[in-house]
Amino acid sequence: MEKNNYFSSPVYFEKKPEWVKKLNTLSDEYLKKIKKTEEVYHSNNLALEKEMAFFSSYVGEKSYLILKEQGYDLNNHHIAMTSLWVQDLKKGGYHCGHVHSNNHISGFYFLKGSDKSSFPVFHDPRAAKLITDLPLKDETQISDGSPSFHIKPKPGDLVIFNSYLNHEFSLNRDKNTYRFIHFNIQAIPRTNV
């Protein structure tokens, strides 16, 4: 029998280690300017910062290509970075599952972490599947039936996905900081069409 996948939720990965040093240095400066909580340090929106333009431009171009590859007609749209921030998760820091409404592409760029750090978990967005789910043969393997999966990124890893994909960050059990940049992109209709 031939198998075809429909309604998939692609997640894109790329290694960009050459940015780690520069973006960690910039992140240190941005995080000095904010009020810190006990477990989570979260910068202000950096989408319009000149120093971040090389990053914003690159992920914007990648996002445009991804949406086109997924079959979207963007001839009457332009891509805009709606938000970009750096986040430090201290020991005990985490994020509950969420989506980024009114956006089309979201992503992470990882700056600090180890094999003991927090990690992103992605959840199946198909509500109809979730309410009719069956037990899995092997919960340790990612399969077509898996309700979620996680990745263990390294500093320098770029991950891009559609914003409808529910994601969270597990509890950071590492004594060291787990740092990443999170961003959201929207395809905005051109007004003079």
C-alpha positions, -999 to +999 in steps of 0.1 A: +000+000+000+013+035-009+016+060+020+012+097+015+014+123+044-012+151+045-017+179+070+018+175+083+035+200+105+071+205+092+099+217+115+130+231+098+165+228+112+197+246+102+231+250+119+245+286+122+273+283+148+290+314+134+264+337+150+267+323+186+294+346+199+280+378+184+244+371+195+255+360+230+273+393+234+243+413+222+220+393+244+241+401+275+235+438+267+198+435+260+192+414+292+210+440+314+181+464+305+152+443+318+136+435+351+146+399+360+124+373+377+137+344+396+138+318+369+132+336+335+150+366+320+131+380+290+144+409+269+122+435+253+111+432+217+143+434+196+127+431+162+137+467+152+172+468+168+198+477+142+223+452+157+198+424+151+191+433+115+214+406+100+195+380+120+160+394+113+167+396+076+180+361+074+152+344+092+127+366+073+141+354+040+140+318+052+105+322+064+094+336+031+109+306+012+094+282+037+059+296+032+063+296-006+076+260-005+045+251+016+023+263-013+013+297-001+009+326-027+028+355-012+028+377-043+005+402-025+022+399+009+054+410+026+071+394+055+074+413+088+092+403+120+065+410+146+086+400+177+120+389+186+134+385+221+162+367+239+153+346+269+174+330+297+159+301+316+177+297+349+175+265+369+138+259+375+127+280+345+102+266+320+074+277+296+039+261+293+026+251+259+014+279+237+011+291+201+018+326+186-015+338+173-017+362+144+017+350+131+027+325+104+062+315+112+079+311+146+114+299+156+143+296+179+180+302+177+199+285+206+228+303+223+236+285+255+227+250+268+239+215+276+225+180+276+211+188+311+193+220+299+156+226+292+145+217+257+116+225+234+087+202+231+063+203+202+027+191+203+004+177+176-019+205+166-047+183+153-074+185+180-096+158+163-067+133+165-061+141+202-097+133+212-096+099+194-060+089+202-049+053+210-021+040+232+013+038+215+033+006+211+065+024+221+063+058+236+101+063+233+099+064+195+086+092+174+059+078+151+028+090+131+008+084+163+030+105+187+012+133+204+044+153+209+081+152+203+111+171+217+145+181+203+178+186+221+193+215+203+229+227+205+242+263+205+241+275+169+210+256+160+182+274+142+147+259+143+118+273+122+081+261+123+046+273+115+032+294+144+002+272+149+024+245+163+020+243+200+053+243+218+067+246+253+101+244+271+107+217+297+119+225+332+155+236+332+173+213+356+207+225+347+225+249+371+237+268+340+216+293+320+197+280+290+195+309+264+177+312+231+163+338+208+126+334+200+110+351+170+076+355+152+070+364+116+038+374+098+029+375+061+011+409+059-012+417+029+000+446+008-025+475+010-021+487-025-032+455-042 
